Amino acid sequence: MTNDDSIFAASGNLTVRLARGAEEITAAQRLRYEVFYEEMAAKPDDMAAQSRLDRDPYDDVCDHLLVLDLDRSEGQVVGTYRLLRGEVAARHRGFYSTDEYDLGPILAQSEQHGLKLLELGRSCVHADYRTNFVIQLLWRGITQYILHHDIGVLFGCASLHGVEPEKLAVPLSFLHQTCLAPAPWRARAVDDRFAKMDILDRPVDMKEALAELPPLIKGYLRLGAYIGDGAVVDHQFNTTDVLIILLTENIPERYTQRFERDDDQT
């Protein structure tokens, strides 16, 4: 876990930076519990229910990007992203996503092309702050992190709410039809958790699909992300997950310019 103060952006009362110590990581875990378990109806185990924290062993080795509201007591954490670099994963327990996806193609391609990896996960924003502006502020922090660590590939699981893929047929079919990763990069859901995404036997209109896709996934698609092969149903978190794969060289310049700008002037 690093604590690089160069990963920083601010606008008004909101600041985005990496967590500085255990107390701030605990605050992020508390926010994750509120969003995932209380709001989105994930199923906590006894330890999570008693502590009211969403935590796992990966938290100890990841960097935690935070959005803090400095107008709230002691700078309340109102948004967070968990960041796991490839070299850190290699030294510890690997990537979180391996529980759901065979990452072999991503690992092989990144090694072949000399690209550093970054796994994104556990993203959430407090309901009172869930705006495009706060999401963009988080991405300014991620952009600085990418540049600082020379990251070439971002990936991670993103979720659609619900555990019945048939009820998510429109967005899943759209992602499969239009956003499937090129074959060399196409990580596939592990066999015993694979859920087909090409549910509909008709082309899905973009407007129809975008109405049902979560904002986070729509944001990834605007940045040029690909989708892995197959979805995974996560009954604990009450979600159906897809794998996001984003080569930083594919991010449109208009977005990198927006995320890199100094927002103190806003």
ChimeraX attribute file (.defattr): number of C-alpha atoms within 10 A of each C-alpha:
attribute: neighborCount
match mode: 1-to-1
recipient: residues
	/A:1	17
	/A:2	12
	/A:3	14
	/A:4	14
	/A:5	10
	/A:6	12
	/A:7	19
	/A:8	21
	/A:9	22
	/A:10	19
	/A:11	15
	/A:12	12
	/A:13	11
	/A:14	20
	/A:15	21
	/A:16	26
	/A:17	26
	/A:18	27
	/A:19	25
	/A:20	17
	/A:21	12
	/A:22	10
	/A:23	10
	/A:24	18
	/A:25	23
	/A:26	17
	/A:27	18
	/A:28	31
	/A:29	23
	/A:30	19
	/A:31	23
	/A:32	26
	/A:33	24
	/A:34	21
	/A:35	19
	/A:36	21
	/A:37	21
	/A:38	13
	/A:39	12
	/A:40	15
	/A:41	17
	/A:42	18
	/A:43	15
	/A:44	18
	/A:45	10
	/A:46	9
	/A:47	11
	/A:48	16
	/A:49	13
	/A:50	9
	/A:51	12
	/A:52	18
	/A:53	20
	/A:54	23
	/A:55	19
	/A:56	10
	/A:57	9
	/A:58	17
	/A:59	18
	/A:60	12
	/A:61	17
	/A:62	19
	/A:63	21
	/A:64	27
	/A:65	28
	/A:66	30
	/A:67	30
	/A:68	22
	/A:69	19
	/A:70	14
	/A:71	11
	/A:72	12
	/A:73	8
	/A:74	9
	/A:75	15
	/A:76	18
	/A:77	28
	/A:78	24
	/A:79	25
	/A:80	29
	/A:81	23
	/A:82	20
	/A:83	25
	/A:84	24
	/A:85	22
	/A:86	18
	/A:87	12
	/A:88	16
	/A:89	18
	/A:90	10
	/A:91	9
	/A:92	10
	/A:93	11
	/A:94	15
	/A:95	19
	/A:96	18
	/A:97	17
	/A:98	13
	/A:99	12
	/A:100	23
	/A:101	24
	/A:102	18
	/A:103	21
	/A:104	15
	/A:105	15
	/A:106	19
	/A:107	17
	/A:108	13
	/A:109	14
	/A:110	17
	/A:111	12
	/A:112	9
	/A:113	9
	/A:114	10
	/A:115	17
	/A:116	18
	/A:117	25
	/A:118	25
	/A:119	21
	/A:120	22
	/A:121	18
	/A:122	19
	/A:123	21
	/A:124	22
	/A:125	23
	/A:126	18
	/A:127	12
	/A:128	7
	/A:129	14
	/A:130	13
	/A:131	12
	/A:132	12
	/A:133	11
	/A:134	20
	/A:135	20
	/A:136	15
	/A:137	24
	/A:138	25
	/A:139	21
	/A:140	27
	/A:141	25
	/A:142	23
	/A:143	20
	/A:144	18
	/A:145	21
	/A:146	20
	/A:147	13
	/A:148	12
	/A:149	12
	/A:150	14
	/A:151	19
	/A:152	19
	/A:153	22
	/A:154	21
	/A:155	22
	/A:156	24
	/A:157	23
	/A:158	20
	/A:159	21
	/A:160	22
	/A:161	18
	/A:162	18
	/A:163	18
	/A:164	14
	/A:165	23
	/A:166	14
	/A:167	11
	/A:168	19
	/A:169	19
	/A:170	25
	/A:171	25
	/A:172	27
	/A:173	23
	/A:174	24
	/A:175	26
	/A:176	21
	/A:177	15
	/A:178	13
	/A:179	17
	/A:180	21
	/A:181	20
	/A:182	11
	/A:183	10
	/A:184	11
	/A:185	21
	/A:186	21
	/A:187	24
	/A:188	21
	/A:189	25
	/A:190	18
	/A:191	12
	/A:192	8
	/A:193	15
	/A:194	16
	/A:195	21
	/A:196	17
	/A:197	23
	/A:198	20
	/A:199	18
	/A:200	14
	/A:201	7
	/A:202	11
	/A:203	12
	/A:204	19
	/A:205	11
	/A:206	13
	/A:207	8
	/A:208	12
	/A:209	18
	/A:210	15
	/A:211	12
	/A:212	15
	/A:213	20
	/A:214	14
	/A:215	15
	/A:216	15
	/A:217	20
	/A:218	15
	/A:219	15
	/A:220	17
	/A:221	18
	/A:222	11
	/A:223	19
	/A:224	16
	/A:225	24
	/A:226	23
	/A:227	29
	/A:228	28
	/A:229	27
	/A:230	26
	/A:231	28
	/A:232	28
	/A:233	22
	/A:234	17
	/A:235	13
	/A:236	14
	/A:237	19
	/A:238	20
	/A:239	21
	/A:240	22
	/A:241	25
	/A:242	27
	/A:243	28
	/A:244	24
	/A:245	25
	/A:246	22
	/A:247	18
	/A:248	20
	/A:249	11
	/A:250	12
	/A:251	16
	/A:252	12
	/A:253	11
	/A:254	9
	/A:255	15
	/A:256	15
	/A:257	11
	/A:258	14
	/A:259	20
	/A:260	16
	/A:261	11
	/A:262	13
	/A:263	14
	/A:264	11
	/A:265	8
	/A:266	7
